[in-house]
Amino acid sequence: MSFCQFFGGEIYKDHFKPVYVCSKCNHPLFSSRSKFAHSSPWPAFTETIREDSVTKMMETLTAYKVLCGKCGNGLGHEFVNDGPEEGISRFIFSHSLKFVPR
C-alpha cells in the first residue's frame, strides 16, 4: 500500500508507526520518532533514519527534491528551516512511503 491517497486525503497523516520505508525497494527512510503533527495533509519528518536513507537535489534555495537513497524513487521534498522548531528542516512526502509495523 502506498503511503498517501491523492483524492481522499492523507490516510496516514496521524499514523505513527515505527519505521517508514520506500514503497519501491523497502529501503529504511524515517522513524516515527522524527514524525510530527502539522497542518498539511501529508506526513512530515525532521530527519532520516540514516545519512544514506535519501538523496537530495536542490530545487530552490529553501527546497530539495528527495529521492530514495537506494533506488532513486521520488519521495517528496525537504523544506529548509520549515520544521517544528527554528533551524529544523521539514521532510514532507506526498507519495512513495509505506510503514513497516514491528
C-alpha positions in Angstrom: 0.0 0.0 0.0 1.3 3.4 -0.9 1.6 5.9 2.0 -0.7 8.5 0.5 -4.0 8.8 -1.3 -4.3 11.9 -3.5 -8.1 12.1 -3.8 -9.2 11.0 -0.3 -6.7 12.9 1.9 -3.6 11.5 3.5 -4.8 8.4 5.3 -1.7 8.1 7.4 -1.1 11.7 8.4 -1.8 11.0 12.1 -0.4 7.5 11.8 2.8 7.0 13.9 4.2 3.5 13.2 7.8 2.6 13.9 9.5 2.6 10.5 8.7 4.2 7.1 10.4 2.7 4.1 10.5 3.3 0.3 7.4 1.8 -1.3 9.5 0.6 -4.3 12.5 -1.1 -2.6 11.8 -1.2 1.2 14.9 0.9 2.0 14.5 2.3 5.6 13.9 6.1 5.4 12.3 7.5 8.6 11.4 6.6 12.1 8.1 7.7 13.8 10.3 9.4 16.4 11.1 12.1 13.8 7.5 12.4 12.6 5.5 15.4 13.8 1.9 16.7 13.6 1.4 19.6 11.3 -1.3 21.3 9.2 -0.5 19.9 5.7 -2.3 16.7 4.6 1.0 14.8 4.1 3.3 13.1 6.5 6.3 15.2 7.8 9.5 14.2 9.4 12.5 16.1 10.8 15.3 13.7 10.0 16.1 10.4 8.2 17.0 7.1 9.9 20.5 7.1 8.3 22.6 9.6 6.4 22.3 7.5 3.2 18.5 6.9 3.6 17.8 9.7 1.0 19.5 11.6 -1.8 18.6 15.3 -2.2 18.7 17.6 -5.2 18.4 21.3 -4.8 15.3 22.8 -6.5 15.4 26.3 -4.8 17.4 27.9 -2.0 14.9 26.5 0.5 13.7 23.3 -1.1 15.3 20.0 -2.1 13.7 17.2 -4.1 14.1 14.0 -2.1 14.8 10.6 -3.6 15.3 7.1 -2.1 19.0 6.7 -1.3 18.9 3.1 -2.6 16.7 3.0 -5.8 16.2 6.7 -6.6 12.4 6.6 -6.3 11.0 10.1 -6.0 9.7 10.6 -2.4 8.8 14.3 -1.9 10.7 17.4 -0.6 12.7 18.8 2.2 11.9 22.4 3.2 14.9 24.0 4.9 14.2 25.7 8.2 10.4 25.0 7.9 10.2 22.3 10.7 8.5 22.3 14.1 11.4 24.3 15.6 13.6 27.1 14.4 16.5 25.8 12.3 14.9 22.4 11.7 14.0 21.2 8.2 10.8 19.6 7.3 10.7 16.5 5.1 7.3 16.1 3.5 6.1 13.3 1.3 3.1 13.1 -0.9 3.8 9.5 -2.1 6.1 6.6 -2.2 6.3 5.7 1.5 4.9 2.8 3.4 5.2 1.8 7.0 6.6 -1.4 8.5 5.0 -2.5 11.7 7.4 -4.1 14.1 
